[in-house]
Amino acid sequence: MRIQAVAGYRFHGGTGRDVSRVVAPPYDQIRPEMQAELYALSVWNIVRVTYPREEPGADKYATACRTLDAWLADGVWAREAAPALYPYQQTYAVRGRPVTRTGFIALGEVSHYAKGVVLPHERTHAGPKRDRMDLLEATRADVGLLFMLVGDPTGDLRQATAPAGEPIAEARDLRGEQHRLWRVMDAGAIERVQSLMAPRQVIIADGHHRYETAVEYARRHPAAGHKLMAFFALEAPGLTILPNHRLVHGVDRFDFADLVDAAGRWFDVAPLADPAAFVPENRVIGVVAGYQAAALSLRADRFDAIKWPDSTSRAWRGLAVSILHEGILRPVLGITDDMLEAKTHVDYTADQAEAVRLAREGKCQAAFLIAPTTPEELQAVVRGGELLPQKSTHFYPKLLDGLVFHRLEGGEEWSTSASS
């Protein structure tokens, strides 16, 4: 992966380094109520550019462009004097335990997946890419960070990008997790990181739609061949992947007893007294329907009896989400890939307590509780050339938009040649 330093734009509308009021989660994590909350935080919140409101009779993309242009004209957001790399650190809690994840932000060269430099792990859809392209063409603003994973078994990359001194910006996201940003402008340090990154592949964790939009934008505007990315080491502490539990609804003649009876062809079934405290394992799935619950444990001698999709690897078949889809959702409940794509029968949540609550309240017919995909499983599937099943990962916490961004002018990148 070839990278460049970037003369980023940062918020200059306050007197301190706390920018909590003006940052936002990625656009695809923002629901209407969250959008309203972000709008209320500040007239300068970056959501007004990344995910503008729909207003009657107004082009939201043109509105976003006017908003950004006004901010830049007023000096609320200003460009750095020189290109830099930006160490980026997140400190958050997982099951009450503090965790710190550290990476760095730079411009990464975009290329088609066929080149093997950037590896995806999920499919994309035309609608979100069209939306991101319309916004990018209107604003010329590369605002949304991509979450990229890079192998660093020796730790050299982490050492070369470790933060030093005081951060230049910090923020708390809406969940209260801490985000801090540093700046590295030394030419020698930047060249060192570039040389370390040059031979490495990267895996997209979050941002497939934005990455593919950037590839298409570069095709239209050949001088705009880089995208703002945040790189994190696969081997580093803090690579937290949460499961996306499945919330099933709309299944004809759904019956819990029939479900567990049919699942008994492949799974051992045991009562589940407290699903909120249940810890799913790779081959042990929890199911909750109203106030009925069971643990379904795949029997070792039945693994190969499942009708797996052709040409899927052992690594792909071993994922907890694959076992759920191919061992229960498809053969027992009749939920096909087309239904999953259409989002007609399955919703998702990374919050197990919420999944249980929604099932208890009858807001869904059943909640299926699964184990998370591990970093090792992710690598095994992706480096083997496969994509994971839909919604296999929920990387936590999400990166923040608005800590730093990049602007394109007339389809061309503003100069970063001093660092390349």
Secondary structure by P-SEA (a helix, b strand, c coil): cbbbbbbbbbbccccccccccccccccccccaaaaaaaaaaccccccccccccccccccaaaaaaaaaaaaaaacccccccbbbbbbbbbbbbcccbbbbbbbcccbbbbbccccccccccccccaaaaaaaaaaaaaccccccccbbbbbbccaaaaaaacccccccbbbbcccbbbbbbbbbccaaaaaaaaaaaccbbbbbcccaaaaaaaaaaaaaccccccccbbbbbcccccbbbbbbbbbbcccccccaaaaaaaacccbbbbbbcccccccccccbbbbbcccbbbbbbbbccccccccccccccccccccaaaaaaaacccccccccaaaaaacccbbbbccaaaaaaaaaaccccbbbbbbcccaaaaaaaaaacccccccccccccccccccccccccccccccccccc
